[in-house]
Amino acid sequence: MVNDPVADLITRLKNAGMVGHKRVQLPYSKMKEAIALTLKKSGFVGEVTHDGAGTSKMLDVELLYDKSGVSRIKGVRRISKPGRRLYAGVKDIHPVKYGKGILVLSTPRGILVDAEARKVRTGGETLFMMW
């Protein structure tokens, strides 16, 4: 059993990209699907699908690579953890890696990246950074 499903998701994506896998399968949850769709919108992953039913439901995420075969996910850093939740107001949300990366937040409006959160003027729990 995984105690931190968000950390499990981002670690699986990063590790699969480092070894060159085309797809990653992981146990389904609505939050993982929302994060994966946000990463798809940001251009870090490709298609996101789910299949199965009940407890055997799986989330299938396609990884994207550049022309030289390097994964688009260069690195990740988990910020808010189960033992220490960190929240940021809209004034505390800054670009990651000079705009080359994203900061993923869980807000009252759903899972948003830093640019979207600043645009709609909302803060929330800072989940992780990805570049």
C-alpha positions in Angstrom: 0.0 0.0 0.0 1.3 3.4 -1.0 1.0 6.2 1.7 1.7 9.0 -0.8 -0.1 8.4 -4.1 1.1 11.7 -5.7 4.7 11.0 -5.0 4.2 7.5 -6.3 2.7 8.9 -9.6 5.5 11.5 -10.2 8.2 9.0 -9.3 6.9 6.4 -11.7 6.6 8.9 -14.5 10.2 10.2 -13.9 11.7 6.7 -13.6 9.9 5.3 -16.7 11.1 8.3 -18.7 14.7 7.8 -17.6 14.7 4.2 -18.9 12.8 4.9 -22.1 9.4 3.3 -21.5 6.5 4.4 -23.7 3.7 4.0 -21.2 3.2 3.8 -17.4 0.4 2.0 -15.7 -0.6 2.7 -12.2 -3.6 2.3 -9.9 -6.5 4.6 -10.7 -7.8 7.5 -8.6 -9.6 10.7 -9.6 -6.7 12.8 -8.2 -4.1 10.9 -10.2 -6.2 11.3 -13.3 -6.6 15.0 -12.7 -2.8 15.4 -12.2 -2.1 13.4 -15.3 -4.5 15.4 -17.4 -2.9 18.6 -16.1 0.5 17.3 -17.1 -0.9 16.4 -20.6 -2.2 20.0 -21.0 1.3 21.3 -20.0 3.0 19.0 -22.6 4.9 16.7 -20.3 2.9 13.5 -21.0 0.8 12.3 -23.9 -2.5 10.4 -23.9 -4.1 9.6 -20.5 -6.6 6.7 -20.4 -8.1 4.4 -17.8 -9.5 0.9 -18.1 -10.8 -1.9 -15.9 -13.5 -1.7 -13.2 -13.6 -1.6 -9.4 -10.4 -2.2 -7.6 -8.6 -3.4 -10.8 -9.1 0.0 -12.5 -5.7 1.2 -13.9 -4.6 4.6 -15.2 -2.5 4.4 -18.4 -0.2 7.4 -19.2 1.8 7.8 -22.4 5.3 9.4 -22.0 6.6 11.9 -24.5 10.2 12.3 -25.7 12.0 14.9 -27.7 13.7 14.3 -31.1 16.9 13.1 -29.4 15.0 10.5 -27.3 15.2 12.4 -24.0 12.1 12.4 -21.8 10.3 15.7 -21.5 10.3 15.1 -17.7 13.8 16.1 -16.6 13.1 16.3 -12.9 10.4 16.5 -10.2 10.4 17.7 -6.6 7.6 16.9 -4.2 6.8 19.9 -2.0 3.7 19.2 0.1 4.0 15.8 1.8 1.5 13.8 4.0 3.5 14.8 7.1 3.8 18.5 6.2 1.2 20.2 4.0 2.4 23.4 2.4 0.0 26.0 1.0 0.7 29.1 -1.1 -1.3 32.2 -1.7 -1.5 33.7 -5.1 1.2 36.2 -4.2 3.6 33.3 -3.3 3.3 31.4 -6.6 6.3 32.1 -8.8 7.6 30.6 -12.1 9.6 27.4 -11.9 13.1 27.2 -13.6 12.5 30.6 -15.3 9.3 29.4 -16.8 10.7 26.1 -18.1 8.9 24.1 -15.5 5.5 24.0 -13.8 4.3 24.1 -10.2 1.2 21.9 -9.7 -1.3 23.1 -7.1 -4.5 21.6 -5.6 -6.9 24.5 -5.5 -10.6 25.0 -4.8 -10.9 25.2 -8.6 -9.2 21.8 -9.1 -5.7 20.8 -10.0 -4.0 23.8 -11.7 -0.4 24.7 -12.8 1.2 27.9 -11.5 0.3 30.1 -14.5 -3.4 29.1 -14.4 -3.6 29.7 -10.6 -2.1 33.2 -11.1 -4.5 33.9 -13.9 -7.6 32.9 -11.9 -6.1 34.5 -8.7 -6.3 31.5 -6.4 -3.8 29.7 -4.2 -3.8 26.2 -2.8 -1.7 23.3 -1.7 1.6 23.1 -3.6 1.8 19.5 -4.7 5.1 19.3 -6.7 7.4 21.0 -9.3 8.2 19.4 -12.6 10.7 20.6 -15.2 
